[in-house]
Amino acid sequence: MLSIEQIRQDTEAVREALARRGEEAPLESILSLDALRRSHLTEADDLRAKRNQVSREIGRMSERPAHLLEEMRQTGDRIKTLETQVKEAEASLEEELLKLPNLPLPDVPVGEDESGNRVIRTWGEPADFSFSPLPHWDLGESLGIIDLARGAKVSGSRFFTLTGQGAKLQRALISWMLDLHVQEHGFNEVYVPYMVRREVMQGSGNLPKFEDNLYHDEEDDLWLIPTAEVPLTGLHRDEILEPDALPMYYVAHSPSFRREKAAAGKDTRGIKRVHQFDKVELYKLVTPETSGEELEKLVRSAEEVCRRLNIPYRVLELCTGDIGFQSAKSFDLEMWAPGCGEWLEVSSCSNCTDFQARRANIRFRPQAGARPQYVHTLNGSGLALPRVLIAIMENYQQPDGSIRVPDVLQSYVGRESIDP
């Protein structure tokens, strides 16, 4: 959430920053609500002061004049009315503020959409196959490790099942990524709930913006998470962290549930874009002055997964028109999939500055006894499935139709290849 103080004091700067994202925000109506709220607050405070003064005067009188008592009764009624109006104005103001995206940092490249993203580095060379590489849906069917038909029979379109060595390969990949981030990158593993309360979903920035893309249990008002970022943001909601608590690094594996309302026929073949998928999520709570450096470290942690799998990848710096709602700056990692013939996004690493912290009310004290400040939060996939699975299958396929298991996963899978 953006600070109303920032909007009030730097209106044009906020307007220009939102315009770089392609957003036309109703700042005038927001400022009008803020002015109305402050006007009601000022009047209520003045009336309380007056009531207190008159009450002291009445207390010193031998008799209590009827006209003063009536005046105080009317003053009390007016204060109650103002208090109601303040709450109404605050609710309306919060509703409008929750709709505003984060402001892009000044160094984020300006662009209207993904065409404005910049490739800042690449790693690895695409494999030179002696045969025509197959896409993962053909490989998965011939090896009997992906069953799209039965996934659809159970749950409908854009669901799938992994069987046998396919399921084991995914489980191995998840375990290896968790071990890497915990043992070498300093993250603390957390098991999180897969359903969260409305205020937690709102605190992460997913509500109200993305309500149509979320799965919701109306009876208990619980929401299936679209990423472990959501419950990880909620872990420290309404907390003030001690001076030595930061930085905090969390890693969590969870399923992710998304409606994915893409155009009909877009990315629907295979398991590239589905309603349920697994992901290893990296999450950081840091001090504001370190969040830029922490974003670079986060990207490097995600890149290390790609490198150790020995799969070609590239890093994109996202432009203002393509960064996420919560993000102030983002980098995407894309792996090369030779069977599909395309780059697949496997991670998006973002610095959300204090945007989520304001919504979730997460603060810290820089020093003992100091005034609390909002933390900065960062998140990134480390990495996301099933696209990493796709990249492994298509990059490691062999002429006989088998798939060689990447070296780092062989001890987890217990074999060197998945054979027809």
C-alpha positions in Angstrom: 0.0 0.0 0.0 1.2 3.5 -0.8 1.6 6.0 2.0 -1.1 8.6 2.1 1.5 11.0 3.4 3.6 10.4 0.3 0.6 10.9 -2.0 -0.3 14.1 -0.1 3.3 15.6 -0.1 4.5 14.4 -3.5 1.3 14.1 -5.6 2.9 14.8 -8.9 5.8 12.5 -8.3 3.4 9.7 -7.4 1.3 10.5 -10.5 4.3 10.4 -12.8 5.5 7.1 -11.2 2.1 5.5 -11.7 2.0 6.8 -15.3 5.3 5.0 -16.0 3.4 1.8 -15.1 0.5 2.9 -17.5 -1.8 3.6 -14.5 -4.1 6.5 -14.2 -4.9 6.6 -10.5 -7.7 8.8 -9.0 -5.4 10.8 -6.8 -7.7 13.7 -6.6 -10.5 11.7 -5.1 -8.0 10.0 -2.8 -6.8 13.4 -1.6 -10.4 14.6 -1.2 -11.2 11.6 1.0 -8.0 12.3 3.0 -8.9 16.0 3.4 -12.4 15.1 4.5 -11.1 12.5 7.1 -8.6 15.1 8.5 -11.3 17.8 8.6 -13.6 15.5 10.7 -10.7 14.5 12.9 -9.8 18.1 13.6 -13.3 19.1 14.3 -13.8 16.2 16.7 -10.5 16.9 18.5 -11.5 20.6 18.9 -14.9 19.6 20.3 -13.3 17.1 22.7 -11.0 19.9 24.0 -13.9 22.3 24.4 -16.0 19.6 26.2 -13.2 18.9 28.6 -12.7 22.6 29.3 -16.4 23.2 29.9 -16.6 20.0 32.1 -13.8 21.4 34.3 -15.7 24.7 34.6 -18.9 23.0 35.5 -17.1 21.0 38.1 -16.0 24.2 39.8 -19.6 25.6 39.9 -21.9 25.2 42.8 -24.8 24.7 40.4 -24.8 23.0 37.0 -26.4 25.4 34.5 -29.0 23.6 32.3 -27.9 25.4 29.1 -24.3 24.2 29.6 -25.4 20.6 30.2 -27.5 20.8 27.0 -24.6 22.2 25.1 -22.4 19.4 26.3 -25.0 16.8 25.3 -25.2 18.3 21.8 -21.4 18.4 21.6 -21.2 14.7 22.6 -23.7 13.9 19.9 -21.7 15.8 17.3 -18.5 14.0 18.3 -20.2 10.6 17.9 -21.4 11.7 14.4 -17.9 12.9 13.5 -16.4 9.6 14.8 -18.7 7.7 12.5 -17.8 9.9 9.6 -14.1 9.5 10.2 -14.5 5.7 10.2 -16.5 5.9 6.9 -13.9 8.2 5.3 -11.0 6.0 6.5 -12.7 2.9 5.1 -13.3 4.6 1.7 -9.7 5.9 1.7 -8.3 2.5 2.5 -10.4 0.9 -0.3 -9.0 3.3 -2.8 -5.4 2.9 -1.6 -5.6 -0.8 -1.8 -6.2 -0.5 -5.5 -3.0 1.4 -6.2 0.1 -0.6 -7.3 3.5 -0.1 -6.0 5.7 2.7 -7.4 8.5 1.5 -9.7 12.0 2.4 -8.6 13.6 5.2 -10.7 16.0 2.9 -12.4 13.3 0.5 -13.7 13.2 0.8 -17.5 10.1 2.4 -18.9 8.0 0.3 -21.2 4.3 -0.5 -22.0 4.4 -4.3 -21.8 6.7 -7.3 -21.9 8.2 -6.0 -25.2 10.0 -3.4 -23.1 11.8 -5.9 -20.9 15.6 -6.1 -21.3 17.8 -9.2 -21.4 20.7 -8.4 -19.1 22.6 -11.6 -19.2 22.4 -15.2 -20.5 24.1 -18.4 -19.4 24.8 -21.6 -21.2 24.4 -22.6 -24.8 21.4 -24.5 -26.2 22.2 -28.1 -26.8 23.0 -29.2 -30.3 20.8 -32.3 -30.8 21.5 -34.9 -33.5 17.8 -35.4 -33.7 14.7 -33.3 -33.6 14.0 -32.7 -29.8 10.4 -33.5 -28.8 8.2 -31.3 -26.6 7.5 -32.5 -23.1 4.0 -33.6 -23.8 5.2 -36.2 -26.3 8.1 -37.2 -24.1 5.9 -37.5 -21.0 3.4 -39.7 -22.9 6.0 -42.0 -24.4 7.7 -42.5 -21.1 4.4 -42.8 -19.1 5.4 -40.1 -16.6 2.8 -37.4 -17.5 -0.9 -38.2 -17.9 -2.8 -35.2 -19.1 -6.0 -37.2 -19.9 -6.4 -38.6 -16.4 -5.6 -35.2 -14.9 -8.4 -33.7 -17.0 -10.8 -36.6 -16.1 -10.2 -35.9 -12.4 -10.3 -32.1 -12.3 -11.0 -30.7 -15.8 -8.8 -28.8 -18.3 -5.4 -27.5 -17.2 -4.8 -30.2 -14.6 -2.4 -33.1 -14.9 -0.9 -36.1 -13.1 2.7 -37.2 -12.8 3.2 -40.9 -12.5 6.1 -43.1 -11.6 9.5 -41.6 -12.3 7.8 -38.3 -13.3 6.4 -37.9 -9.8 9.7 -38.9 -8.3 11.7 -36.5 -10.5 9.5 -33.6 -9.4 9.8 -34.7 -5.7 13.6 -35.0 -6.1 13.8 -31.6 -7.7 11.8 -30.0 -4.8 13.9 -31.6 -2.1 17.2 -30.7 -3.8 16.1 -27.0 -4.3 15.1 -26.8 -0.6 18.4 -28.3 0.5 20.4 -26.0 -1.7 18.7 -22.8 -0.4 18.8 -23.9 3.3 22.3 -25.3 3.3 24.1 -22.9 1.0 22.0 -19.7 0.7 21.1 -19.3 4.4 17.3 -19.6 4.1 15.1 -21.0 6.9 12.6 -23.6 5.7 9.0 -23.1 6.7 6.0 -25.3 6.1 3.0 -22.9 5.5 -0.8 -23.3 5.4 -2.2 -23.6 1.9 -5.3 -21.7 2.8 -5.2 -18.2 4.4 -7.5 -15.6 5.8 -8.8 -12.6 3.8 -6.6 -10.1 5.6 -3.5 -12.2 4.9 -4.3 -12.3 1.2 -4.9 -8.6 1.3 -1.7 -8.0 3.1 0.3 -9.7 0.4 -1.3 -7.5 -2.3 -3.4 -10.2 -3.9 -6.7 -8.8 -2.7 -8.7 -7.0 -4.0 -6.7 -6.7 -7.3 -6.6 -10.4 -8.2 -9.8 -11.7 -6.6 -11.0 -13.2 -9.9 -7.9 -15.3 -10.3 -8.1 -16.8 -6.8 -9.9 -19.9 -5.4 -12.1 -19.1 -2.5 -14.0 -21.0 0.2 -16.9 -18.7 0.9 -18.2 -20.5 4.0 -15.0 -20.0 6.0 -13.7 -17.1 3.9 -10.4 -18.9 3.3 -8.4 -18.5 0.1 -6.2 -21.1 -1.6 -2.7 -19.6 -2.0 -1.5 -18.6 -5.4 2.1 -18.7 -4.0 3.8 -19.3 -0.7 4.7 -15.6 -0.7 1.2 -15.0 0.7 1.4 -17.0 4.0 5.1 -16.0 4.3 4.0 -12.3 4.2 1.4 -13.1 6.9 3.9 -14.7 9.3 4.8 -11.4 10.9 1.6 -9.5 10.3 1.0 -6.8 12.9 4.4 -7.4 14.5 7.3 -5.0 15.4 10.6 -6.9 14.9 13.5 -6.4 17.2 16.7 -4.5 16.0 18.7 -7.7 15.5 16.0 -9.7 13.8 16.7 -8.6 10.3 17.4 -9.8 7.7 15.0 -12.8 7.7 15.3 -15.4 4.9 12.5 -17.9 4.4 12.1 -20.7 1.9 8.9 -22.7 1.5 7.6 -25.4 -0.8 3.9 -25.3 -1.5 1.3 -26.0 -4.2 0.0 -22.9 -5.9 -3.6 -22.5 -7.1 -4.5 -20.0 -9.8 -7.4 -19.7 -12.2 -5.1 -18.6 -15.0 -7.8 -16.9 -17.1 -5.7 -16.8 -20.3 -7.2 -16.6 -23.8 -8.6 -19.8 -25.1 -5.9 -22.0 -26.7 -3.0 -19.9 -25.3 -0.3 -22.1 -23.7 -2.8 -24.8 -23.0 -0.9 -27.8 -24.5 1.2 -29.8 -22.0 1.8 -28.6 -18.4 3.2 -25.1 -19.0 0.2 -23.1 -17.8 -2.0 -25.0 -15.3 -4.3 -24.3 -12.3 -2.3 -26.2 -9.7 1.5 -26.4 -9.6 4.3 -26.7 -7.1 6.9 -24.0 -6.3 9.8 -23.4 -4.0 9.4 -19.8 -2.8 12.2 -17.5 -1.5 11.2 -14.7 0.8 13.1 -11.9 2.6 12.3 -9.3 5.2 15.1 -6.7 5.3 15.9 -3.2 6.2 15.1 -0.5 3.6 18.7 0.5 3.0 19.7 -3.1 2.1 16.7 -4.2 -0.2 18.5 -3.3 -3.4 21.5 -5.4 -2.6 19.2 -8.2 -1.3 17.3 -8.3 -4.6 20.6 -9.0 -6.4 21.4 -11.8 -4.0 18.0 -13.2 -4.4 18.4 -13.3 -8.2 21.8 -15.0 -7.8 20.2 -17.7 -5.5 17.6 -18.5 -8.1 20.2 -18.5 -10.9 22.3 -21.0 -9.0 19.5 -23.5 -9.4 19.6 -23.1 -13.2 23.4 -23.3 -13.3 23.6 -26.5 -11.3 21.0 -28.1 -13.4 23.2 -27.0 -16.4 20.2 -25.6 -18.3 20.7 -22.5 -20.5 18.8 -19.5 -19.0 18.6 -15.8 -19.3 17.8 -12.9 -16.9 15.4 -10.2 -17.9 15.0 -6.8 -16.2 11.3 -6.1 -16.3 10.0 -2.7 -17.5 7.5 -0.5 -15.7 4.6 -1.9 -17.7 5.4 -5.6 -16.9 6.4 -5.5 -13.2 3.8 -7.1 -10.8 1.3 -5.1 -8.8 3.3 -5.4 -5.6 6.7 -4.9 -7.1 8.9 -1.9 -7.3 11.6 -3.7 -9.3 11.7 -7.2 -10.8 13.9 -9.7 -12.7 12.6 -12.8 -14.4 14.6 -16.0 -15.1 13.8 -18.0 -18.2 15.0 -21.5 -19.0 15.4 -22.6 -22.6 13.1 -25.4 -23.7 14.3 -26.9 -27.0 11.2 -29.1 -27.5 8.8 -26.3 -27.2 11.3 -23.9 -28.9 10.8 -21.1 -26.3 12.0 -19.5 -23.2 10.0 -20.5 -20.1 9.7 -18.2 -17.1 10.8 -20.2 -14.0 11.3 -17.4 -11.5 10.3 -13.8 -10.9 12.4 -12.0 -8.2 10.9 -8.8 -6.9 11.7 -6.0 -4.4 8.4 -4.9 -3.0 9.9 -2.2 -0.8 7.5 -1.3 2.0 4.4 -1.9 -0.1 3.4 -5.3 1.5 4.7 -4.3 4.9 2.3 -1.3 5.0 -0.6 -3.5 4.1 0.4 -6.3 6.6 1.7 -3.8 9.2 5.2 -5.4 9.6 7.7 -3.0 11.2 11.1 -3.2 12.9 13.1 -1.0 15.3 16.4 0.1 13.9 17.7 0.4 17.4 16.4 -0.4 20.9 13.7 2.1 21.8 13.7 3.7 18.3 10.5 4.5 16.4 9.3 1.5 14.4 9.8 1.6 10.6 8.3 -0.6 7.9 10.5 -3.4 6.7 11.1 -4.1 3.0 10.0 -7.5 1.6 11.4 -9.4 -1.3 10.2 -12.6 -3.0 11.2 -14.9 -5.8 10.7 -18.4 -7.1 13.6 -20.7 -6.4 12.3 -22.2 -8.7 8.7 -22.8 -10.0 7.4 -26.1 -11.3 6.4 -27.6 -13.6 8.3 -25.4 -16.0 11.7 -26.5 -14.6 10.5 -30.1 -15.1 9.7 -29.2 -18.7 13.1 -27.7 -19.2 14.8 -30.8 -17.7 12.9 -33.2 -19.8 13.4 -31.3 -23.1 17.1 -30.5 -22.5 18.1 -33.9 -21.2 16.2 -36.1 -23.7 18.3 -38.7 -25.5 18.0 -40.2 -29.1 16.4 -43.4 -27.7 13.6 -41.4 -26.1 15.0 -41.6 -22.6 15.7 -38.7 -20.3 19.1 -38.4 -18.5 18.6 -37.3 -14.9 20.8 -34.1 -14.1 23.8 -35.0 -12.1 22.7 -33.0 -9.0 19.4 -34.9 -8.9 20.7 -38.5 -9.4 21.2 -39.2 -5.7 17.7 -37.9 -5.0 16.1 -39.9 -7.9 18.2 -43.0 -7.3 18.9 -43.5 -11.0 20.8 -41.9 -13.9 18.0 -41.9 -16.5 14.3 -42.3 -17.1 13.9 -44.9 -19.8 11.1 -45.8 -22.2 
